[in-house]
């Protein structure tokens, strides 16, 4: 039986907690004030939602999370920045999660896992091409089995052909959608068959979903599709107590970002929020919030990590 104190609003608890087993609320004199409904992960209600001290061990302590796209692309740079997938994996490791890290590149995922293990995390590595749909269900089943369950999924994987509309062809378009959208749907579908109530899914979209300025229609439209897909997953998952949100990074100094800037120097040639690009760590911390129980009432949301760029907040260099 769980105990709450009188500073927890009873009216709020009554609305948040479903019918079922009871818990007690005590006033400052220790008298039993009332009984009401229980806390349960199926309604995404945890210590954080009620102002209680969460369990020790980190913001993701005890969570078992699958990160797809956890490696990092190699770029011609002597001091490359951290990518979103690696930053997310390492931050989650610091915060107590058990991880299964997936990437198409064996050396890249091995390096991410090495760094996560150095932080004391339990980490498993998987090498997979998410374009191959038939590999996804066995991979998710294997991840859930080796971690002893599954509480979270982060879909970081994404590609960009960088082709304008007059250069697009059906095969290139379909491949981009297979990686950026179809894989997200299939991983979420399979993950939800293994997930515990109280779990969370995060899809890595992009500010390109809102700003069609890159001349790259397959990427822009596939990222917009991810936002819609996250809402659909959230709707499907609520009966299981599973949340899903999308994350929309803006102009970020990541390996993928630097590759885009090399193709289009004007990408960062104008005004920027705070006069700079964002970092992979800033994306990772936003993802940490969405994965943690701190965001238990955040669902079907598209969180922009863009410094305010979409709202016109920027400084001229």
Residue pairs with C-beta under 8 A, 6 or more apart in sequence:
1 22
1 23
1 24
2 23
2 38
2 39
3 23
3 24
3 25
3 26
4 13
4 23
4 24
4 25
4 26
4 50
4 52
5 25
5 26
5 27
5 28
6 25
6 26
6 27
6 28
6 33
7 51
8 25
8 50
8 51
10 25
10 33
10 34
10 36
13 25
13 36
13 37
13 50
14 36
14 37
16 43
16 45
16 49
16 50
17 36
17 37
17 38
17 39
17 40
17 43
17 45
18 37
18 38
18 40
18 42
18 43
19 37
20 37
20 38
20 40
21 37
21 38
22 35
22 36
22 37
22 38
23 35
23 36
23 37
23 38
23 39
24 32
24 35
25 32
25 33
25 34
25 35
25 36
26 32
26 33
27 33
39 45
39 46
39 50
40 197
40 241
41 196
41 197
41 198
41 241
42 197
42 198
42 240
42 241
43 241
44 198
44 241
44 243
44 293
44 296
44 297
44 299
45 296
46 54
46 198
46 293
46 296
47 53
47 54
47 55
47 293
48 54
48 292
48 293
48 294
48 296
49 293
49 296
49 297
54 293
55 61
55 62
57 96
58 94
58 95
58 96
58 97
59 95
59 96
59 288
59 292
59 294
60 92
60 95
60 96
60 97
60 152
60 288
60 291
60 292
61 95
61 96
61 97
62 96
62 151
63 92
63 96
63 97
63 98
63 151
63 152
63 291
64 97
64 98
64 99
64 100
64 144
64 147
64 148
64 149
64 150
64 151
64 152
65 92
65 97
65 98
65 99
65 100
65 150
65 151
65 152
65 153
65 154
65 291
66 99
66 100
66 102
66 140
66 143
66 150
66 152
66 153
66 154
66 187
66 191
67 85
67 88
67 89
67 92
67 99
67 100
67 101
67 102
67 154
67 156
68 102
68 103
68 128
68 130
68 153
68 154
68 155
68 156
68 157
68 183
68 187
69 84
69 85
69 102
69 103
69 155
69 156
69 157
69 158
69 204
70 85
70 86
70 88
70 89
70 99
70 101
70 102
70 103
70 109
70 112
70 156
71 83
71 85
71 86
71 101
71 103
71 104
71 105
71 107
71 108
71 109
71 111
71 112
72 80
72 82
72 83
72 85
72 86
72 108
72 111
72 112
72 255
73 83
73 105
73 108
73 255
73 256
73 259
74 80
74 108
74 255
75 255
75 258
75 259
77 255
77 258
80 255
80 258
81 253
81 254
81 255
81 257
81 258
81 279
81 280
82 90
82 254
82 279
82 280
82 281
83 254
83 255
83 256
83 280
84 156
84 204
84 249
84 252
84 254
84 256
84 280
84 283
84 284
84 287
85 103
85 112
85 156
85 157
86 111
86 112
86 115
86 280
87 279
87 280
87 281
87 283
87 284
88 154
88 156
88 280
88 283
88 284
88 287
88 288
89 99
89 101
89 112
89 116
89 123
90 112
90 115
90 116
90 119
90 284
91 281
91 284
91 285
91 287
91 288
92 99
92 121
92 284
92 288
92 291
93 99
93 115
93 116
93 117
93 119
93 120
93 121
93 123
94 119
94 121
95 288
95 292
96 121
97 121
97 152
98 121
98 122
98 123
98 147
98 148
99 113
99 116
99 121
99 122
99 123
99 124
99 147
100 123
100 124
100 125
100 126
100 143
100 146
100 147
101 109
101 112
101 113
101 116
101 123
101 124
101 125
101 126
102 109
102 125
102 126
102 127
102 128
102 130
102 139
102 143
102 157
103 109
103 112
103 126
103 127
103 128
103 157
104 127
104 128
104 129
104 130
104 157
105 127
106 127
109 125
109 126
109 127
110 125
113 123
113 124
113 125
116 123
117 123
122 147
124 143
124 146
124 147
126 139
126 142
126 143
128 135
128 136
128 139
129 135
130 136
130 157
130 178
130 179
130 183
130 187
131 175
131 178
131 179
131 183
133 178
133 182
133 183
133 186
136 183
136 186
136 187
136 190
137 186
137 190
140 150
140 187
140 190
140 191
140 193
140 194
141 190
141 194
143 150
144 150
144 194
149 194
149 196
150 191
150 194
150 195
150 196
150 199
151 195
151 196
151 198
151 199
151 200
152 199
152 200
152 201
152 202
152 291
153 187
153 188
153 191
153 195
153 199
153 200
153 201
153 202
154 201
154 202
154 204
154 287
154 291
155 183
155 184
155 187
155 188
155 201
155 202
155 203
155 204
156 204
157 179
157 180
157 183
157 204
158 179
158 180
158 204
158 206
158 223
158 256
159 175
159 176
159 179
159 180
160 176
160 216
160 218
160 219
160 256
160 260
161 168
161 172
161 175
161 176
161 216
161 218
161 219
162 216
162 219
162 260
162 263
163 172
163 216
163 218
164 215
164 216
164 217
165 215
165 217
168 217
168 218
172 218
173 218
176 218
176 219
176 222
177 218
177 222
177 225
180 219
180 222
180 223
180 225
180 226
181 222
181 225
181 226
181 229
184 203
184 226
184 229
185 229
185 233
188 201
188 203
188 229
188 233
188 244
191 199
191 201
192 201
192 233
192 236
192 237
192 240
192 242
195 240
195 242
197 240
197 241
197 242
198 241
198 242
198 293
198 296
199 240
199 241
199 242
199 243
200 242
200 243
200 244
200 245
200 290
200 291
200 292
200 295
201 230
201 233
201 237
201 242
201 243
201 244
201 245
202 244
202 245
202 246
202 247
202 287
202 290
202 291
203 226
203 227
203 229
203 230
203 233
203 244
203 245
203 246
203 247
204 226
204 246
204 247
204 249
204 283
204 287
205 223
205 224
205 226
205 227
205 230
205 246
205 247
205 248
205 302
206 219
206 223
206 248
206 249
207 248
207 249
207 250
207 251
207 304
207 306
207 309
207 310
208 214
208 216
208 219
208 220
208 223
209 220
209 223
209 224
209 226
209 227
209 248
209 302
210 224
210 248
210 304
210 310
211 220
211 310
212 220
214 220
214 260
214 264
214 267
223 248
226 246
227 246
227 248
227 302
229 246
230 244
230 245
230 246
230 300
230 302
231 244
231 300
233 244
234 243
234 244
234 245
234 299
234 300
235 300
237 243
237 244
238 299
243 295
243 296
243 298
243 299
244 299
244 300
245 290
245 295
245 298
245 299
245 300
245 301
245 302
245 303
246 301
246 302
246 303
247 283
247 286
247 287
247 290
247 302
247 303
247 305
248 302
248 303
248 304
248 305
248 306
249 278
249 283
249 305
249 306
250 273
250 278
250 304
250 305
250 306
250 307
250 309
250 310
251 257
251 267
251 268
251 272
251 277
251 278
251 306
251 309
252 277
252 278
252 279
252 280
252 282
252 283
253 276
253 277
253 278
253 279
253 280
254 279
254 280
254 283
257 277
260 267
261 267
261 268
268 277
270 314
270 316
270 317
271 314
271 315
271 316
271 317
272 307
272 309
272 314
272 315
272 317
273 306
273 307
273 308
273 309
273 313
273 314
273 315
274 307
274 315
275 315
275 317
278 305
278 306
278 307
282 305
283 305
286 303
286 305
289 295
289 298
290 298
290 303
304 310
307 313
307 314
308 314
